[in-house]
Structures are given as C-alpha cells and as structure tokens.
Amino acid sequence: MNQDVGRVVDAIAGRIREQLQEQARAHVSPKQPCKAGKEQCIGCGWSSARRADDTRTIMNSGAARVGAALDVGHVPSDIAKYIDHTLLKADATKEQLTRLCSEAKQFGFATVCVNPGNVRFCSEQLRGSSVKVCAVVGFPLGATTAAAKAFEARDAIRAGAREIDMVINIGALKSGDYDAVYEDIRKVVESSSPYKVKVILETGQLTDREKIVASTLSKLAKAAFVKTSTGFGPGGATVEDILLMKTVVGDKLEVKASGGVRTSEDAQRMIEAGATRIGASASVAIVTGAKGGAKSGY
C-alpha cells in the first residue's frame, strides 16, 4: 500500500502543481477585514441570522451545508435547512444540548453535530423530527486506534447518529505509514455503512504532499467527504487546500471547507475551488448578543 500510494501521490503532485498555482491565482482576492474581537467570534465573523443575505449568496453558489452554534437566534427558513447546528465543547451541559436540539427543531436545521457521548441524548430530543444527529469520531486529535474509532462510529450510529466525521491518524500519516491511515479510514467507513463519513485531515498540520496522500487514501477507503479542519487545530481552510483536495478526489468525493472562512467572499472562493460544504461553528460564526459565543471548534 505504501509504495502504491507513493507512486499515485508523485504522479498527482507533478500533474497538478502548475494547475493548482494557476487556479489559486484566479481565486485570490484581498482579504476582508474582520472587526470582531476574539471574544465576539466563534471563528469567521458572519452570521446566518444577522447576515442572511450573505448566507443566501453562499447557498446560491452551491454550498450544501453551513454551520451554527448554540443560541443562534432567528434564522430565515430558506437558510435553516443547510445548517449543521454544532456544540462540541467538552463542558456542554444537558441544558445546552436540550437548547441546541430545540433550536434545531424550531428552525428546521439539517443536523446537530455533537460528541459521541451526547448522541443518544440528542437523538431522543430529536425523535419525530427531520433533524439528524452527526457525531465526531477520534475527535479532535485522531490519535486513537483504528479499532477504537470503528467502535466509536458503530456505537454512535447505534445511538442514533446518521453522519460521522472522523479525524485521521495524523502521526501515522506524517510517519509514512499509509497502510495504517488507510485501514483507519476504511474501518470507520465500514462500521458506519450505510451512512456517510467525512474524513478530517487537519490540513494546518500537513504538507501539500501529506494532504495529497490523505485525500488519496480517503478516496481509496470510500469515504464520502474530505474535510480540512477540526477547528481545534492550527490553521483552517484555504483556497489552495480546497483546490488541492478537490483535484485529488475529483467527483468521487465531496470537499468540506472548515475553519478560517471569514467572509461570504471567502466562502464563495472556497465553493468555486470545489467545496460543497462550508463550515460548522469554526467556519461559519453565529454571533449572538453583545459578546457572541466562545469558539467551540469544528
């Protein structure tokens, strides 16, 4: 597997380098200022509640999903169906989770995204509604064993999860142990069937070559998505990374841009580069009240 993937990576890297640079130049535009302070923003500086027109622009450009955090407030009904309502903080309480689910039902959000230990509770809260539960696996470090991740995914689905977002084994990837990375993803995909798995690469910790390897392995392991970031690690989504990942996976997989998307213009460039989903709380900030919310990652 290691030698085969190495040959694929080298071939892809040589073929797409010039194409990637040309596409990136075409998509780059001046960075938009962000006026929110750290304590006022969950990660990006715009809100589907307060900047509905910008969110509609993102949706009309092709995004399949955006994100929101707890206490989002009123969201127009035409936007709500694209939102993953997310609460991944370690100190999330039952009261907060109840409110998360109530808001999701009230506004008709696509999913609530929570840690595995909160899946059953949220599934019970959402029984009879159209809102699904998404669970994260191996989150946020990705350093547990493949068997543990597979069990975690299977257990989350038994508890009611209908989407799984897993973090790759970053250390194995950087060590060149491609067999371990492939098996890690494959076992989670197998355990999650028939539900979709999104593979979080944590691109802020990877070289371009490692991003190509990880995207290739995700494709070989039959994941549904590759995704940039957890929101808990360094960096976030960039146009260059989306272009790179999309070039590798083609039409076989979708790409989710998460982290570091600060304006609707940024989001549009991500979509033009190949992303079909944007966000969650680290990518699409939902600012509420005078001080907003605290960053919850993802």
N, C-alpha and C positions, 0 to 999 in steps of 0.2 A: 504493500500500500504506500509506504513512504516514498519509494522510488517512482512509482506510477504518478503519485500526486506531484512530486518534484518536477517530473517532465511536463505535466499539464501546466503547472504554475509557470515554469520557464517559458513555455510556448505562449501562454496568455500574456505574460508580462511583456514579452518582446513585441507582441502584436498590438497591444492596446496602448502602449506608452504615449506615442505621438497622438493617437486619437483622444486619449484622456486629457492631455495638455491642451489640445485644441478646443475640446468641449468645455473644459474648465474656464478657459479664457472667455468663451462666449457667454458663460453664465455669471461670471463675476461682476458685481456692481458695488458701488461704495457702500460701506457698512452703515446701517441706520443707527442713530443714537438711541440709547436706552436710558430713560430718565429715572427709572425705578431704582431705589436702593436695594441692597441685598435683602433687607428685612421686608421688602414690599413685593418680592417677586418669587415665584416658585421655579422660574427657570427661563422664561422667554420674554415677558413684557407685554403680551397682549391677551385679551380675554374673549372667549366666545360669548360671554354675557355682555361685556362692555364694548367690545369691538366686533359686533355681529357682522357688519359689512365686510370686514377683513376676512372673517372666518368663511363667509359665503364665497369670497373670492378664492380662498384655498379649496373649498369643496368643488367649485365650478372648474377649477384647474385639474381636478382628478383625484384628490385625496380621498381615501376610503375611510379614514378614521383620524380623529384628533382626540385630545385628552382634556380632562378637567380634574380639579381637586375638590376636596370637601368644601361645603358652603359656597358653591358656585353661584348661587342666586338664580334669577330668572334667565333661562336660555330659550331663544326662539325655537319653535317646534321643528322648523326645517333644518336646523343645525344639530339638534339634540341626538338624532339617530346616528350621527357619526362619532359620537364621543365615547371614549373609554374613561369611566369615572374612577379615579385611582387613589388608593390610600395604601402606601407601602411602608409607612413609618413603623419602627419597632414598638413604639408605645401607643399604637392605635387601640382605642378602647371600644368596648361593645356599644357604648353610646354613639361614638363616632361612626362605627360601622353601620349601625342602625340608620343613622342620618344619611350616610353615603348611599345605602340601598333605597331609602325613602326618596331621596333626590333623584336617583336613577329611575325609579318607577314614576315619579311625578313628571319628570321631563322626557321620559322615553329614551334614555341613553342606551347605547348598544351593549355595553358591558360595565361591570365593576371589576377592577383589577386589584387583587389583594394577595397577601402572603398565604401560603397553603393552610396554615393553621386557622385561617379565617374563612376558608371556602365554605365549609358546611354551614356555618352560621349565616353567611351571606346567601347561600342557596335557599335556606329556609326563609329568610327575609324576602326573597325574590320569587318564591313559589307562586305560580299562576300568572306571572308577568312575562313579558317578552325579553326582559333584560337577562343577559348571560353573565356567568362568572368566568373571569380569566385568572389563572394562577401563575405565579412565577416559580421557577424551579432552579435550584442551585444558586439562588439569588442572595447577595449581589456578586459574590466572588467567583462562583463557578468551580470552586476547588474541591467539592465533594466527589465521591467516586461515581462512575457511570451507573453502577447498580443502585446506589443511593438516589441518584437523580431519577432513574427509571421508576423506582418505587415511589418516590415523591410525586412524580407525574401521575402514576396509576392511582395512587391514593387520593390525589386532588380530584381526579376525574370521578372516582367512586363517590367522593364527597359532593360532586356537582359541578366541577369546573368544565367548561366547554371550549377553552382556549388555553394553551400552555406557552409560556415564554421562558426559555431556558438560557442559562449563561454557559458558554463553552468553558472547557478547561484551558485557561489562558497559559498556565505554566507548561502544560504538555505541548501546546502549540508552539510556544517560544523555544521549547527544547527540541523541536523537530520530531516529536513522537506523534506522527499523523494518524497512526493506527488507533492510538488511544483517543484522540479527538474525534475521529470518525465513529468509533464504537460508542463513545459518549453520546453523540447526537443520535445515532441510529437507534440505540436502546430507548431513548426518550421518545423518539418518533414512533417506534413500535409499541411502546407502552401507552401512548396517547391516542393511538388509532381508535376511531376514525376522525379524531379532532385535530385541528391544525396546530403545528408547533412553529414558533418563531425563535430563531437562534440569535441570541445577543452576542455580538463579537467583542464588545468593549474596545472600539476602534482607537480610542485615545491612548491605549497601551500597546498598539500593534504597529509594525512597519507595513509599508504597502505590500510587500511580499507575503507577510503573515495574513493580511486582510484577504489577499487573493486565495491563499491556502484555505483559510477558514470558510470563505464563501464557496469554494470548490467542494470542500468536504460536506458542507451543509446541503449542497445540491446533490451530491452523491448519496447522502443519507436520507434523501427525500423529505427534507423539511419543507414547510410552506413559505417561510419568510427568512430573510436575513435582516438583522436589525443592528443599528450602530452601537447603542449605549444603554447602560442600566440607569444612568442619571446619578449614580453614586460614585462612579469612577472619574478619572481625569478626562477633560475634553468632552466632545459631543459630536453631533452630526456636522459634516461639511459637504459642500457640493462635490468636492473632489472624491471623497469617500463614497458618496452615493453613486457617482459616475463609475467609479472603480467596481463597486459591488454589483451594480446592475449590468455592467459589461461582462462580468464573470458569470452571473446566474442567468442572464438573458430573460426569456419569457417563462422559464420553468419555475422560478420563484419570484415572490414579491419582495420589495425592499421597504423597510420602515426606518424613517429618519427620526431619531430620538436624541434630545439633548442639544442645546446650543442654537436652537432656531429662535431668533429674537424678534423678527417682524414678519408680516404677511408676505413681504417681498422675498425674504429668506426662504419661507415655506414654498413659495411659487418656484424658486430656483431649485429647491430640492425635488419638487414634483417634476419639473422639466428635465431634471437629471435622471429621473427614473423611480423616485419614491412613490409608493402607492398608499402609504400611511404616514402620518405625521404625528409624533408627539407622545402623548401622555403627559404627566404633570411636569416632567423636566423639559419638555419641548413646547408645550402649549400652556403658558401660565394662565391660571384663572385668578385674577387679582380681585379680592373682595374686601370691602371695608376700607378704612383709612390706612391700615397697616398690611393688609393682604395676608397670605398664608406663608408658612415656612416651607422651605424646599423639602419635598418628600422623595426625591429621586425619581428614577424611571424616565 
